[in-house]
Amino acid sequence: MREPAACVILRHNGLTLIAVLALAAAAGAQDTVQTPRRLPPVTVTRDAASGGRSPLELPYAITTTRPDSLAPGLTHMLVDQALAFVPGLTVANRNNPSQDARVSVRGFGARSAFGVRSIRVLRDGMPLTLPDGQTPIDYLDLENVGSVETIRGTASALYGNASGGVIDLRSSPPPSTPLAVQLRSWAGSNGLRRYVGLFGGTVANGRASYTGSIGRTMSDGFRRIGGSDTSQSYARQRITNVFVRASTDIRGTELSLVGLGLDMPVAQNPGALTRVQFDTNPEMADPQSVLKVARKEVHQVQVGLGARRAFRGDGEIVAQAYGGGRSLGNPLTFAIVGIDRRTAGASLRATMALGSTGTVRHRFTAGVDAQRLNDARKNWANCNGVVAVSANCPTLGVERGQLSLSQREIVTSVGPFVRDEMEAGRVRATVGVRADNTSFEVRDAFLTDGRNDSGTRSMRAVSPMVGLAVRVAPNHSAYANVSSAFETPTTTELGNQADGSAGLNRDLRPQYATTYEAGMKGLLRTRVQYDVAIFDTRVRDELISFDIGNGRNAFRNAGRTFRRGVEAAVATELGPVSLATAYTFSHFRFRQFVSGGTNVEGKLIPGIPEHQVQTSATWRLRRGFVVAEWWAKDEVQVNDVNAANTAAPGYAVVNLRIGGNATFGRPWLAPVVGVQNLFDRKYVSSVAINAAGTATSAKFYEPGAGRSFFVGVSAATAPW
C-alpha cells in the first residue's frame, strides 16, 4: 500500500524537530520550572448547545482549545493558528488577503469558494453566519480570543442551517484591575507590520467588566508580479480591526455587548496557479488577476446585545439581538461585484428543570432563532487591461464598464427548537429537534435587458438528533449519537447559473446529512487529556461547485456521498513540557454522482486530505518559552474525477517560536521571535476545486508561503 506523502515527510523531519527542541531546551535548562503541573480542566461555556455542561456530559464530539495557552507567541493574524489542534477540523490557508481561509469540519466547508460555508461561526455566542449559511471571517479579530469551542459534527438540531460543524470563539477574561492597557507590535518577512492596543478592566466591585482592542496590520505578501524577488508584490493588505466586549449585572440579569468592526481598503487577489507555474515559480501572481487588478475593499460593523437571567434553580432565560452592515467592492477577473449589506437577528431560549420521571431527571430547553439578510448587489464589466473600446467597456481607462446586474437579495430564516436532557445516575440522554424555514427573494432592478428575473424560493427542513453519554468512570465518558444537518445554497450559489441567466436557480436544492458517531473522552492519571471519535456521515444532494469559465463557478447537487473518519487528540504535561497532538483520518467518497459526463462513484471528494497530523511541544522556562509545531497533510485531490497527476502533493512544515517575559514591578514586557516553515518547504496550501481547463491549464493550486520570520513585543501595565 502506498504510504501517504505527508507521512513520508513527517518521518523525514522527525529527527530534525527533536534536535531543534533539544537545542532549545539546552539553551534554557538553567531556567526551567521543575514543578509538574496538572493539565487545566476543560470547561464548556454557556452556549446553546452545552448549557454550561462539562464536555464529559455531552453526547457529541466537542473540543475546547485555548490557543495562547497551548502554543504561546501567536501573532493573532491567522485563522489556522486560532483553530489548530482540533481533530476533524481542516484549515486551508489560501495566503490570499482577498479570500478567507477555507475552514472545514469533517469535510463540510471544503468546497467554499469564498468565506466559510457549511459551518456555523459565532463570537461570544453571537452568530456571524448569515441566514443563507455563508460566513465572511475577514472581520474576525483574534487578539481577544481566549478559547475556541468546536462541535465536530452535524448540529442542525441545535443551530439550524449550515451546521456541519460549529465554531464559537470566546473572549479572554478581562483583567481584574479597573484599567489595564497592553501594546503589541509585530514586524516580519514580506513587509509585515502590525500594531495593536488592548484594554480592559473590572469595575463596580466585580459587577461590570470590559475588554477590547484596536489593531492595524500592513503586509505585502509573498506573491509577486512575475514572481521575481525584486518585482512588485501583488498580495498587499491594509486592515484595521476593532473589537469590544462589555458586561454588567443588574439585579441578577447579566447584560452583555459585543461589537466588531473592520476597515480594509486594500486586499489584492493574486489568484491560483497552474501546475507548471507552481512548480517553476510558486511566488508569482496569476497574470490574469494582475491584469484585471483583482482585489477587494471591505468595511463592516456588527453589534450584538445579550441578556441572561437565572431561572428556577439551574435553569436560565437567554435573549439576544444583533445587527450590522457591510460594504464590499470586489473587482474579479470576470466582473466587478459591489454589495451593500444589512443584517439583523434575534434569539430567545429558556432552559428549566422539569422535575423527575421515576429516577430520571429532565432538563428541558425551548427556543427560537430568527435572521434577516438584505443585500443590494450590482455587477459591472471589469475593463482593466482592455485595449479596445467595446459595448461592455465604452471608455478606456475606466475600471467599471457596463452594468450587467442590479438586484436586491433578501433572505429570512426562522428556526424554533426543543431539547430534553434526561439524566439517570451516570447516564445522560439528549433528544432534540429543530424546524427551519429559509426564504429567498430576488428583486430585479436591472430591467433594460427586457427581463424581470425577480422571484422567491422557500426551503424547509426538520433536523432531529438523539445522543447518549455514559460516565464509565469519574474522569472518562463514552458517547454515541445520531444527528442531522441541512444546508441551503447561498444567494451567490443560487444566482450563479451555468447559462449566465439572472434570478434564482430553480433546480438547486438543499443538501441533507445524517451522521452516526461514537467516541470516548476523558483524563488519564490526571495529566493526559484524550478525545477519540469515529463517525459515518451520509450526504444527499451535496452542493458541488464547478467552473463555467472565466473564473466563474456555478453549483449543482451531487447524488450521494459518504464520509467515514477517525479523530484523535491527546494533550499532556511532562514537567515543564506541554505536548499536544491531533490526528484526523478522512475517508470521503462519492456514492452516486456524474460529473461532466463522467461517473465518479468511488472517487475521493476533493479538497480534503485523507490524513492530517498536528503536533506541538511547548517548553516553559522560568522567564520564557520555546514552541515547536509540526503540521502535516496528505495529498489533496483537486477535482471530482481525481484526474491523474493533478493532486496537490502532501507536505509537512515546522514552525518555531522563542519568547520571554520580564516583570519590572507593575509593568510587564514579553518579546518573541518566530519562524514559519522553518525548512522552507514548497507546498500547496489550498486548491481551487474543479477549476476550468485541462490538467495542465487549470489553475488549481494556491501556494503556501516559504520560510518567513517575525519578531514581536508586548508591553502591559500588568501581566495579562
Disulfide bonds with the S-S distance in Angstrom:
Cys383-Cys393 2.04
